[in-house]
Amino acid sequence: MKKLLLFISFLYILNINAQSHLKFGEWKSYLPYKNTTKISETKNKIFCSTYISLFSIDKEDFSITLYDKTNYLNDVDIADHCYDPYNNQLIIVYSNGNIDIVTDDATYNIPDIKDNLSILGHKKINDLIVPEKKYAYMAYDFGVSQFDLETFEFGFTCFTDFNVNSIMQIGNILYMGSDAGIFKYDFHSEGNPADILQWEKISGDTCSNLVEYKNNLYCRSGKKILKYKSAFDFDTVYINENDYQIKFLNSSDNYLIIGKTNANINKSIVDFIDSTGKILSKENCLAYVSDVIIDETGRVWYSDLWSNLIWSQNIESDCNTIFIDGPESNECADIETQDNKIFIASGGANKINYTYADTRSGFFIYDGDKWNNYHEYTLPVISENNLSNFLTIEPASDGKTVFAGTFWGGLVELNTEDNSTKLWDNTNSALGVAQGDFLRTRIADMQFDDNNNLWITNFLSLKPLVVYTNDGNWFSFELLNGTNQIAEMTIDNNDFKWLKVVNNGILVYDNNGTINDYTDDRQISITKSNTENMISNNVTALKTDLDGNVWVGTDQGPIVFECTSGIFDSNCTPTRKKTVLEGIPAYVLDKVNITSIEVDGANRKWIGSTSGLYILSASGEDELMHFTIDNSPLFDNIITSLAYNGNTGEMIIGTIKGVLSYKTQTTEGKTRNSTAAYAFPNPVPPDYYGPVAIKGLARDANVKITDITGNLVYETKALGGQAIWDGNDLHGNRAGSGVYIIYSTGTSSFDEPEAIALKVFFIK
């Protein structure tokens, strides 16, 4: 057996058993819980959804449980949900027709409708009821489906040539409310409910939703609420005669519930009508009410498309709001990280042609503990200057200053400690207005250089490359041929600025170390017409990797410049990485539409695209993983932005439907091993069979692990600043109880002064 005899220059042992970590390969969501859409209840819980998330509130202690694709759910875009009290399970239906059944023990996915290619048009559910133990019924634009709650199989489907908006069962009669009127089917008949011709039409009025109240059927039809008496005989029990629109009709044991909204004044009213016809109204706390239920205690719960979940102790009592910490919205155009903080700009431009993509959500900062959301209702500089379209964000190195760029009205400088702000625009800086849109100062991207100068792409300005220096001065630069449609940027190890020119390749700018001297600056344009292997002029992403190479994403795949120091020489051209697929040489990610590029601590390339997230090896020649909505918790296959947190090893992933993270096996590596390096978990408990992480190492450090007598147990290299030991020896056997020594060096020799040794304890 090999023995490792070393001169140990440093021994550092740190027990961090109390620390909490995401496990490698785990996902974490960063979702908003505002803009609530739908409520359902169990005996003990209230369930409330947004379009992409779900949460529950315990009725007794108000504790909160979050549900999303990283834990319980299989999809996003929740269209409806309903509790099945007979079988103690929650039915969740998504806009694409996908269905989840959530029980206390597991989640079961039923993709039958989602995957049914014979169903044309929309598959979004319009209504869902559970009237009995055996079956649920679902209303769609294409008709009505019966679903078996015990076998999770579909029974009949009645296809229609009109939209079915609502479904209701009273006794043995199933009612269908539709654009073509109201129909009923009697299960005591010997007919076939799958045949629409065997349903009896009982009203020609358009019916938006049906409810049962006091064993009678009620229909919402335009401004009226109708009560069914007999075929084509309905009483009008309510007429809405004001400027509000009826949005829904619900019922409880004691009330018909009518939700109304006036979008012009951002206000809602809920009318509660008792069995005598008396109306009680609630209107002082609702902006755009979307659903209301009254639980068994008389407590009233309101969802609001513009707000959080709201509740009141009864109809007439004051409102209370359930606040769940999260970003203001799921919008995400740009992500940055610093220490354990996450910075998100919500958006403001279509990154294909840079037309406006209006959003007023502002920007969001996660400080490691809570979210701080900055928008017109929380930051005066935004409301006072009517700012919107926050497209890019960049934190300064001082840990407190953040720059948020708008594609609308300039640049906001925020001190996060006291919330003081400055607004920089064409009136007080070198920023210029957009040519042809002179009321607007458009910021497309920002990045700090190594000297803490903030470089800015000022879209459509006459001098579109701008710098705000660390000593408070402003400079702007004209570009070749009057180019001004510049957007994303990266700054390489030579301090060259690589700029995306919309639909026209790349422009590289070198200020030659003299920002205030324009005479020695250099520029070069790189396009398909003048550069070999420039596979497309539609550049979509730029990133400098840990070796100083510049990776370029295009709509046809990635290329890489490995000669950045010579970019102004005519012989510097990009390369296309090659791999072997099924024995055939091929270009890596050929024809893939790239949207973003990030580098982790091991210099692996994380490639966001319109078809999911790819992870390439450090060289870019091997595809290590490809995450999609089908094999991972990704909220959508369209990736908008990526940012790596070198402290935690998390890759923060923005999609068009929200932000989440993936715990990589890497951390940011330094040039030397840290004196505060440690192993986790340590000690390793008896019931733990996962990996042991060795953190705080030099990038790509060599690691050897021995037992206490010096027998070699395991050896590896760090991924960035972190090495992973699977806990097994060289023969694949789990390490036994005892003390193990971890030796690491960032050089080829273990007797260098920077070599470290750690102890890790296995307890059996």
Number of C-alpha atoms within 10 A of each C-alpha: 7 9 12 16 11 12 11 15 13 13 14 13 15 14 15 13 12 8 8 9 10 14 14 17 11 14 21 18 23 19 23 23 27 26 21 27 26 26 25 21 23 18 12 11 19 20 23 26 26 26 22 22 23 25 18 21 19 15 17 8 7 12 10 16 12 17 17 19 21 19 14 17 21 25 26 25 18 24 23 24 26 22 23 23 15 12 13 13 20 21 22 24 27 22 19 19 21 24 25 21 23 18 14 8 7 11 17 16 16 18 15 13 17 16 12 11 8 7 12 9 8 12 19 22 26 22 23 24 19 20 17 15 13 15 20 21 24 23 27 24 22 22 23 28 20 19 19 15 20 10 9 14 13 17 13 16 19 17 19 18 11 14 20 28 24 29 26 25 22 14 11 11 14 18 23 27 28 28 18 18 19 27 20 22 20 18 13 8 11 8 13 15 22 18 13 19 12 16 20 15 18 19 20 13 18 17 25 23 25 29 24 18 19 12 9 11 18 26 25 24 21 15 15 17 23 21 21 16 13 10 13 12 12 17 13 14 12 15 13 14 9 9 11 18 17 22 20 19 22 22 21 19 14 14 21 22 24 23 24 24 23 16 13 8 9 12 17 25 22 26 20 21 19 17 12 7 12 10 14 14 15 17 14 12 19 22 20 24 30 22 25 26 21 23 19 11 9 15 15 19 25 28 27 23 19 16 21 22 28 20 22 17 15 15 19 11 12 12 18 15 14 15 12 15 16 20 26 22 22 21 25 27 25 24 26 20 21 18 12 14 17 20 24 29 26 28 28 30 21 13 19 13 11 16 11 14 13 16 16 17 24 29 31 24 25 19 14 10 9 12 19 18 20 21 20 18 11 13 16 15 19 20 13 9 11 12 21 25 26 34 30 30 28 24 24 16 11 8 13 13 17 20 21 25 34 29 29 26 24 25 26 21 20 21 15 14 9 8 14 13 18 12 19 17 20 17 11 10 18 21 30 26 26 23 14 9 12 11 12 21 26 30 35 28 25 25 23 20 18 10 9 15 19 20 23 26 28 31 29 25 30 20 21 29 27 23 26 19 17 12 8 8 12 19 17 24 18 15 20 14 7 12 20 22 22 29 25 23 25 25 23 20 18 13 17 21 21 25 25 26 24 22 17 19 24 25 20 22 22 19 18 15 12 11 17 11 10 14 9 11 14 15 16 16 20 19 21 15 12 11 16 14 14 25 24 20 20 23 30 28 26 26 23 22 21 17 11 17 17 23 24 26 27 26 21 19 23 31 26 23 19 17 17 21 16 13 18 16 11 9 11 16 20 22 17 20 17 15 17 12 10 7 7 7 10 14 16 21 23 16 13 19 23 28 27 26 28 24 22 27 28 22 23 22 23 26 27 30 27 18 18 24 27 19 21 21 15 18 10 23 16 16 14 13 12 16 16 18 18 13 8 16 24 30 28 23 19 22 28 27 25 26 25 27 24 21 18 18 23 26 23 24 28 29 24 16 22 24 28 21 24 22 21 23 22 29 28 23 26 17 13 17 21 18 16 12 20 24 26 20 23 20 18 22 13 11 8 13 13 13 17 19 22 22 26 24 33 28 26 23 25 21 25 19 24 21 20 12 12 16 16 19 23 19 18 15 20 29 25 27 30 28 29 21 21 15 21 15 17 12 8 11 10 12 19 16 13 14 17 22 21 23 22 30 26 23 16 10 13 23 16 14 12 19 28 25 22 19 22 24 18 18 16 12
